[in-house]
Amino acid sequence: MKQYFDFKTINDLSKMQILLKEFSLQMDKIGLRSLSLRKVKLVIEELFANIIKYGYRDMKESIIELKVIPNRKSLRIEICDNGIPFDPTLIREHTVANSVEDLKIGGLGLIIVRKSCRRMKYKRYDNKNFLSLTVAVCFENKEN
């Protein structure tokens, strides 16, 4: 499996559904199982929502790039944006709440992302955020 997929969108939440639909079509072509697809879409959706909501306070239109590299049992996801610097690997986990009412708002999506990933690396270079994730997935028994 040597192919990769490159998706680009602008930093507008209304465009995210188009990106997720195209991503789903491409992953279906290579046989990504539906449970894995849902997990990866949740990861991508959470990361893109955070990038768009918090990374572009000036609201200037900008491109966010998503690259997906399939491997035998995982997908490597690379996201590049030129929003404000933010390293999601530094987010600490919330302490366990006793009830739903005790849960703190904010940061829970990133915790879900981190728990869904085998690896997460971040670097800032040339005024851009580069985030690389590895997510374990399952493929249908197809020749790819």
Backbone bond lengths (Angstrom), bond angles and torsions (degrees), N, CA, C in turn:
res aa  C-N    CA-C-N  psi(-1)  N-CA   C-N-CA  omega(-1)  CA-C   N-CA-C  phi
1 M - - - 1.445 - - 1.529 108.02 -
2 K 1.323 117.76 95.34 1.451 120.84 -174.55 1.520 113.15 -111.12
3 Q 1.317 117.30 -2.08 1.451 119.30 -177.03 1.530 111.60 -79.58
4 Y 1.305 115.64 160.90 1.448 119.95 171.92 1.524 108.31 -140.43
5 F 1.304 114.65 163.35 1.446 121.20 -177.32 1.515 108.55 -122.97
6 D 1.313 115.69 137.13 1.457 121.76 -176.64 1.529 107.44 -122.62
7 F 1.313 116.07 121.59 1.454 121.92 179.55 1.520 108.02 -122.27
8 K 1.328 116.32 141.35 1.454 120.59 176.63 1.520 108.02 -132.25
9 T 1.319 115.47 143.29 1.451 120.81 176.35 1.518 108.51 -149.23
10 I 1.313 116.01 164.95 1.457 119.06 176.54 1.531 108.66 -88.65
11 N 1.308 116.01 164.14 1.461 122.03 -177.28 1.532 111.30 -79.68
12 D 1.319 114.01 65.18 1.459 122.63 -179.01 1.527 106.86 -135.39
13 L 1.338 116.77 121.46 1.474 119.99 -177.00 1.522 112.59 -58.15
14 S 1.332 117.65 -29.62 1.465 119.84 -179.27 1.533 112.02 -67.25
15 K 1.319 118.03 -18.50 1.469 121.91 -179.86 1.529 112.53 -88.63
16 M 1.324 116.91 -10.64 1.461 119.98 -175.27 1.536 112.01 -64.99
17 Q 1.321 118.48 -36.63 1.461 120.35 -179.61 1.524 111.76 -64.70
18 I 1.319 117.17 -33.81 1.466 121.15 176.50 1.528 109.24 -65.26
19 L 1.319 116.24 -45.16 1.460 121.10 178.59 1.528 110.44 -60.96
20 L 1.337 117.42 -45.63 1.469 120.64 -178.87 1.527 111.70 -65.62
21 K 1.321 116.96 -34.97 1.468 120.08 178.12 1.533 110.18 -66.61
22 E 1.325 116.55 -46.35 1.470 120.47 178.62 1.532 110.47 -62.56
23 F 1.322 116.30 -42.56 1.464 121.24 177.06 1.534 109.81 -57.79
24 S 1.331 117.31 -47.39 1.471 121.48 -179.56 1.518 111.67 -60.02
25 L 1.325 117.03 -42.80 1.474 120.97 178.99 1.525 111.15 -60.86
26 Q 1.331 116.53 -44.68 1.460 120.23 -179.61 1.531 111.68 -66.98
27 M 1.322 117.15 -39.61 1.466 120.29 -179.52 1.526 111.09 -70.67
28 D 1.328 117.25 -31.85 1.459 120.72 175.17 1.528 110.42 -63.98
29 K 1.330 116.78 -38.02 1.465 121.23 179.87 1.524 112.20 -62.89
30 I 1.323 117.63 -31.27 1.470 119.27 -179.35 1.532 111.89 -98.12
31 G 1.340 116.26 5.20 1.461 119.53 172.20 1.523 115.76 84.12
32 L 1.307 118.78 27.30 1.462 119.95 176.25 1.524 108.68 -69.38
33 R 1.316 116.66 127.51 1.461 121.24 -179.04 1.524 111.14 -64.92
34 S 1.332 115.42 151.34 1.464 120.68 -172.22 1.527 112.98 -62.04
35 L 1.323 118.71 -37.47 1.465 120.54 178.90 1.529 110.36 -65.54
36 S 1.322 116.85 -41.42 1.466 120.96 176.29 1.524 110.63 -65.41
37 L 1.318 116.68 -40.39 1.462 120.49 179.06 1.523 110.69 -60.45
38 R 1.313 117.20 -44.85 1.475 120.26 178.93 1.520 111.29 -60.83
39 K 1.327 116.36 -42.58 1.469 120.41 -179.91 1.529 110.76 -62.47
40 V 1.318 116.99 -46.93 1.461 120.87 -177.17 1.531 110.36 -69.00
41 K 1.323 117.90 -39.05 1.467 120.11 177.38 1.526 111.01 -62.26
42 L 1.322 117.80 -38.43 1.464 120.94 176.99 1.527 110.56 -61.96
43 V 1.327 116.17 -43.58 1.468 121.30 178.45 1.531 110.02 -60.70
44 I 1.320 116.88 -50.13 1.458 121.24 -178.46 1.529 110.73 -63.28
45 E 1.314 116.24 -45.11 1.465 120.06 -179.13 1.529 111.49 -61.21
46 E 1.306 117.06 -43.66 1.466 121.04 179.91 1.527 110.99 -64.28
47 L 1.319 117.00 -45.32 1.461 120.25 -179.48 1.526 111.79 -65.78
48 F 1.326 116.96 -45.26 1.461 119.33 179.88 1.524 111.25 -64.76
49 A 1.321 117.72 -41.03 1.467 120.25 178.42 1.525 110.55 -60.17
50 N 1.319 116.85 -43.72 1.465 120.04 178.85 1.523 111.73 -65.45
51 I 1.315 117.24 -43.01 1.462 120.71 179.17 1.533 109.98 -60.40
52 I 1.316 116.32 -46.73 1.460 120.24 -176.44 1.533 111.13 -69.84
53 K 1.326 117.75 -43.70 1.477 121.02 -177.36 1.521 112.84 -68.72
54 Y 1.325 116.79 -41.54 1.459 119.81 -170.74 1.527 114.66 -110.80
55 G 1.301 117.65 -16.24 1.459 120.04 -174.17 1.514 115.06 -90.84
56 Y 1.326 116.05 -13.47 1.457 119.47 -174.97 1.524 110.46 -129.68
57 R 1.296 115.85 69.66 1.466 120.30 -179.43 1.520 111.82 -66.67
58 D 1.333 118.02 -27.73 1.472 121.20 -179.44 1.529 112.12 -78.50
59 M 1.332 116.77 -10.52 1.460 123.90 177.59 1.538 114.02 61.76
60 K 1.319 117.93 16.71 1.462 120.00 173.93 1.520 108.49 -69.64
61 E 1.332 115.72 140.56 1.454 119.58 178.28 1.520 109.59 -67.15
62 S 1.308 115.25 134.32 1.455 121.33 -178.18 1.521 109.03 -148.49
63 I 1.314 116.27 160.06 1.463 122.28 -179.62 1.531 110.33 -94.94
64 I 1.313 114.77 135.91 1.464 121.86 171.26 1.520 105.79 -115.03
65 E 1.321 115.81 130.59 1.462 120.42 -176.89 1.525 110.51 -110.86
66 L 1.305 114.80 136.29 1.459 122.84 176.62 1.516 107.83 -121.91
67 K 1.309 116.18 125.43 1.465 121.11 175.55 1.527 106.39 -120.17
68 V 1.322 116.12 134.13 1.464 122.31 -179.66 1.520 108.27 -122.80
69 I 1.335 115.42 122.84 1.457 121.34 -179.29 1.529 108.52 -117.15
70 P 1.340 117.28 107.48 1.459 119.80 178.96 1.528 111.74 -75.10
71 N 1.312 115.22 139.28 1.465 123.38 171.07 1.521 106.90 -121.63
72 R 1.298 117.54 -177.49 1.472 119.96 -176.36 1.528 113.54 -59.44
73 K 1.320 117.55 -42.30 1.464 120.61 -175.57 1.519 112.93 -129.50
74 S 1.324 116.35 18.45 1.459 118.97 -178.98 1.519 110.83 -158.07
75 L 1.311 114.50 168.19 1.455 122.29 169.99 1.521 106.95 -121.20
76 R 1.312 115.95 133.30 1.461 119.49 170.51 1.517 105.97 -97.44
77 I 1.297 115.10 126.80 1.454 122.11 -177.52 1.519 107.35 -114.75
78 E 1.318 115.64 126.84 1.458 120.72 178.32 1.518 108.37 -121.92
79 I 1.324 115.17 128.64 1.455 120.84 -179.90 1.524 107.78 -122.85
80 C 1.324 114.99 132.15 1.469 121.01 179.35 1.529 107.90 -127.01
81 D 1.326 116.02 129.85 1.459 121.00 176.44 1.515 108.84 -145.55
82 N 1.319 115.96 160.99 1.459 119.52 178.33 1.527 111.58 -111.27
83 G 1.319 115.20 31.86 1.462 120.79 175.84 1.518 110.90 -75.68
84 I 1.329 115.57 -172.63 1.456 119.16 179.50 1.527 109.57 -64.02
85 P 1.327 118.37 151.68 1.467 120.65 -179.79 1.529 111.48 -59.96
86 F 1.321 115.15 132.42 1.466 120.51 175.80 1.517 108.79 -155.65
87 D 1.317 116.04 122.84 1.461 122.46 179.79 1.527 109.53 -107.57
88 P 1.341 118.45 100.51 1.466 120.93 -177.99 1.530 113.47 -68.67
89 T 1.325 117.56 -13.83 1.467 118.88 178.38 1.521 111.67 -72.06
90 L 1.320 117.33 -13.72 1.464 121.16 -178.98 1.526 113.49 -91.10
91 I 1.333 117.53 -5.61 1.460 121.04 -179.60 1.522 108.97 -70.74
92 R 1.334 114.48 126.90 1.468 119.66 178.58 1.525 109.95 -84.50
93 E 1.319 114.97 152.93 1.462 119.39 177.73 1.516 109.69 -74.53
94 H 1.338 114.46 146.31 1.453 120.38 175.38 1.522 109.33 -70.23
95 T 1.304 116.19 151.43 1.454 118.66 171.89 1.519 107.88 -72.52
96 V 1.310 117.26 155.91 1.454 122.09 -177.94 1.528 109.51 -67.08
97 A 1.321 115.71 129.33 1.466 120.91 178.86 1.520 109.44 -87.74
98 N 1.323 116.07 149.85 1.466 121.45 178.07 1.523 111.92 -78.37
99 S 1.331 116.97 -25.04 1.457 120.89 -179.80 1.519 109.06 -151.87
100 V 1.328 115.98 170.00 1.453 121.04 178.43 1.531 109.94 -61.61
101 E 1.331 117.00 -36.62 1.456 121.35 -179.63 1.525 111.85 -63.94
102 D 1.340 117.60 -26.75 1.463 121.80 -178.44 1.530 113.68 -83.81
103 L 1.333 117.18 -9.03 1.461 119.78 -179.73 1.521 110.51 -65.78
104 K 1.316 116.27 138.88 1.453 121.27 175.77 1.522 108.94 -87.83
105 I 1.324 115.46 143.80 1.462 120.84 178.53 1.524 108.74 -81.92
106 G 1.318 115.84 138.92 1.458 121.02 176.06 1.514 112.61 98.84
107 G 1.307 115.16 136.27 1.453 121.05 175.12 1.510 115.48 87.42
108 L 1.327 118.01 -13.72 1.471 119.71 -177.41 1.529 111.65 -67.75
109 G 1.323 116.77 -35.81 1.466 119.74 178.18 1.511 111.98 -61.22
110 L 1.324 116.87 -40.85 1.466 119.80 178.58 1.519 111.75 -67.64
111 I 1.312 116.82 -30.72 1.466 119.66 176.27 1.526 109.61 -67.51
112 I 1.323 117.05 -41.36 1.468 120.93 176.28 1.523 109.63 -60.73
113 V 1.329 116.38 -43.09 1.472 120.78 178.51 1.523 109.72 -59.73
114 R 1.323 117.05 -49.65 1.468 120.41 -177.59 1.525 111.48 -61.71
115 K 1.324 117.74 -38.57 1.464 120.59 179.64 1.530 112.03 -71.82
116 S 1.319 117.44 -21.28 1.460 121.75 179.42 1.520 112.60 -84.78
117 C 1.321 116.88 -11.78 1.459 122.00 -173.66 1.524 111.97 -107.50
118 R 1.324 114.54 144.23 1.458 120.64 170.57 1.519 110.40 -76.82
119 R 1.335 114.82 -41.86 1.463 121.21 -178.15 1.518 108.94 -138.60
120 M 1.333 113.73 147.64 1.462 120.21 174.17 1.518 107.40 -144.13
121 K 1.329 115.86 123.38 1.465 120.91 179.30 1.525 108.33 -127.59
122 Y 1.328 114.73 144.51 1.456 120.89 179.31 1.516 109.31 -132.89
123 K 1.320 114.76 143.22 1.466 119.38 169.45 1.523 107.96 -149.08
124 R 1.309 114.22 153.78 1.460 121.90 176.02 1.515 106.63 -114.44
125 Y 1.320 116.68 124.58 1.450 120.89 -177.62 1.527 108.71 -147.78
126 D 1.300 116.77 133.98 1.453 122.26 175.05 1.542 111.53 54.77
127 N 1.338 115.89 43.37 1.466 123.09 -179.55 1.530 113.62 60.73
128 K 1.334 116.62 29.45 1.459 121.07 178.19 1.524 109.50 -131.77
129 N 1.337 114.52 148.93 1.462 122.18 172.95 1.520 107.72 -92.50
130 F 1.321 116.37 131.86 1.460 122.29 175.39 1.521 107.29 -122.12
131 L 1.316 116.52 117.13 1.447 121.85 179.37 1.523 108.26 -119.08
132 S 1.321 115.79 128.75 1.458 121.40 179.35 1.527 108.08 -123.15
133 L 1.336 115.81 129.69 1.462 122.02 -178.54 1.519 109.39 -129.13
134 T 1.297 116.27 148.91 1.457 121.15 170.91 1.515 107.69 -121.01
135 V 1.341 116.00 123.50 1.461 122.30 -178.05 1.524 108.36 -118.88
136 A 1.322 116.42 125.91 1.461 120.60 176.41 1.525 109.14 -69.84
137 V 1.335 115.95 134.17 1.464 121.59 -178.44 1.526 109.67 -141.78
138 C 1.329 115.01 170.30 1.459 121.61 175.07 1.519 109.33 -123.75
139 F 1.311 115.02 140.01 1.457 121.83 177.77 1.521 109.83 -110.52
140 E 1.326 115.89 154.84 1.458 120.50 172.00 1.507 107.63 -65.75
141 N 1.302 117.52 161.46 1.459 121.84 179.52 1.524 110.03 -79.85
142 K 1.334 115.20 72.88 1.466 121.68 177.36 1.505 108.50 -119.10
143 E 1.307 116.49 157.06 1.449 120.71 170.35 1.515 107.49 -79.44
144 N 1.338 118.12 126.08 1.459 121.17 -179.21 1.491 110.70 -117.78
